[in-house]
Amino acid sequence: MGEGSPPSGVDVTVPNVARMYDYYLGGKDNYAADREAAEKVIAVMPGSQAGARANRAFLVRAVRYLAAEAGITQFLDLGAGLPTQNNVHEVALSVNPDARVVYVDWDPVVCAHSRALVRTPHNVGVVEADLRRPETVLRHETTRALLDFSRPVAVMMVSILHFVDGSDDPQGIVAQYRDATAAGSHLAVSHLTGDLLEKARPEETARAKEIYRRTATPVHLRTHREIHELFKGYELVDPGLAWLTGWRPDEPGPDRSTVVRLKERSGATAEEAPGYGGRIPAYAGVGRKL
Ligand SMILES: C[S@@+](CC[C@H](N)C(=O)[O-])C[C@H]1O[C@@H](n2cnc3c(N)ncnc32)[C@H](O)[C@@H]1O
């Protein structure tokens, strides 16, 4: 197993990625070390808070699409994070009161917060586990009790795979979840990218990565092609692998024009997306298992 081990209990002196993300989102579940690290990232990457909000907005749009349009009733949310507004179960249950959701996170504090929030235990479960060990997640009694793997399941890997080191074989991890699910299951991914960012702002990018190296979860930026490869065995639904804000935006607008269509051209690069300037450096996509 590569870098990174689960945070043990609450160490308020070490910045924690779940709590930094909570800070970006304007939450209260963070400590001085988290705020200090997050502010350092914001100083070099002023779009970090907007990026976190845009990521949550993608999560909501993806769950709504999956529940309302793709007919998905079961969700496995890997690297679920601290509960905030519009959590997966809230969105899914608002579409279908029979929906089932399993939240997985390796951070005991995140799991405690999630358990406290869940008032519908027959619909929602929380599993404390390392998502890099799919067999542990998939065999967990809570997962087994709530999800029926003979029927389609949506595997949510939203803003999480950039915390998985290449030596841990992210593609292999995604494939293990894929192989455990039935045809018609879905995969939703958002992932930070270095496309353009590393070229346009190399020093700032290096400094932000350095700050994350002090947490349990260093950041690994990946290219459009690398993120697209994570969808092996899935057919990307329209509009393919897009800029985060360009994936089925609620409001039709300029973001539509930034969509990078990769269904046909897996070699496309971010340069092909018009109007990159200042854009949130992340891609998002949803695939349907063939
Ligand atoms: C940036 S948050 C993303 C939260 C949520 N998915 C979202 O997009 O809003 C990343 C979460 O992944 C968790 N995490 C990081 N590495 C993990 C691992 N190997 N196994 C399980 N959870 C992990 C962290 O504890 C954190 O809560």
The ligand as an SDF file (V2000), in Angstrom:
LIG
                    3D

 27 29  0  0  0  0  0  0  0  0999 V2000
  -12.4160   15.9080   -0.1500 C   0  0  0  0  0  0  0  0  0  0  0  0
  -13.3280   14.7980    0.8610 S   0  0  0  0  0  0  0  0  0  0  0  0
  -14.5950   14.3590   -0.3180 C   0  0  0  0  0  0  0  0  0  0  0  0
  -15.9490   14.2230    0.2980 C   0  0  0  0  0  0  0  0  0  0  0  0
  -17.0740   13.9010   -0.6790 C   0  0  0  0  0  0  0  0  0  0  0  0
  -16.8180   12.7110   -1.4660 N   0  0  0  0  0  0  0  0  0  0  0  0
  -17.3440   15.0580   -1.6120 C   0  0  0  0  0  0  0  0  0  0  0  0
  -16.9360   14.9900   -2.7500 O   0  0  0  0  0  0  0  0  0  0  0  0
  -17.9460   16.0330   -1.1880 O   0  0  0  0  0  0  0  0  0  0  0  0
  -12.3340   13.3180    0.8460 C   0  0  0  0  0  0  0  0  0  0  0  0
  -12.7250   12.2840    1.9100 C   0  0  0  0  0  0  0  0  0  0  0  0
  -12.0880   11.0400    1.5940 O   0  0  0  0  0  0  0  0  0  0  0  0
  -11.6420   10.4260    2.7900 C   0  0  0  0  0  0  0  0  0  0  0  0
  -10.5560    9.5010    2.4280 N   0  0  0  0  0  0  0  0  0  0  0  0
   -9.3110    9.8100    1.9640 C   0  0  0  0  0  0  0  0  0  0  0  0
   -8.6240    8.6760    1.6820 N   0  0  0  0  0  0  0  0  0  0  0  0
   -9.4510    7.6310    1.9790 C   0  0  0  0  0  0  0  0  0  0  0  0
   -9.3270    6.2120    1.9130 C   0  0  0  0  0  0  0  0  0  0  0  0
   -8.2020    5.6420    1.4720 N   0  0  0  0  0  0  0  0  0  0  0  0
  -10.3900    5.4450    2.2970 N   0  0  0  0  0  0  0  0  0  0  0  0
  -11.5450    6.0200    2.7260 C   0  0  0  0  0  0  0  0  0  0  0  0
  -11.7130    7.3580    2.8310 N   0  0  0  0  0  0  0  0  0  0  0  0
  -10.6920    8.1580    2.4450 C   0  0  0  0  0  0  0  0  0  0  0  0
  -11.2240   11.5650    3.6780 C   0  0  0  0  0  0  0  0  0  0  0  0
  -11.2530   11.1900    5.0380 O   0  0  0  0  0  0  0  0  0  0  0  0
  -12.2800   12.6230    3.3230 C   0  0  0  0  0  0  0  0  0  0  0  0
  -13.3780   12.5210    4.1960 O   0  0  0  0  0  0  0  0  0  0  0  0
  1  2  1  0
  2  3  1  0
  2 10  1  0
  3  4  1  0
  4  5  1  0
  5  6  1  0
  5  7  1  0
  7  8  2  0
  7  9  1  0
 10 11  1  0
 11 12  1  0
 11 26  1  0
 12 13  1  0
 13 14  1  0
 13 24  1  0
 14 15  1  0
 14 23  1  0
 15 16  2  0
 16 17  1  0
 17 18  1  0
 17 23  2  0
 18 19  1  0
 18 20  2  0
 20 21  1  0
 21 22  2  0
 22 23  1  0
 24 25  1  0
 24 26  1  0
 26 27  1  0
M  CHG  2   2   1   9  -1
M  END
$$$$
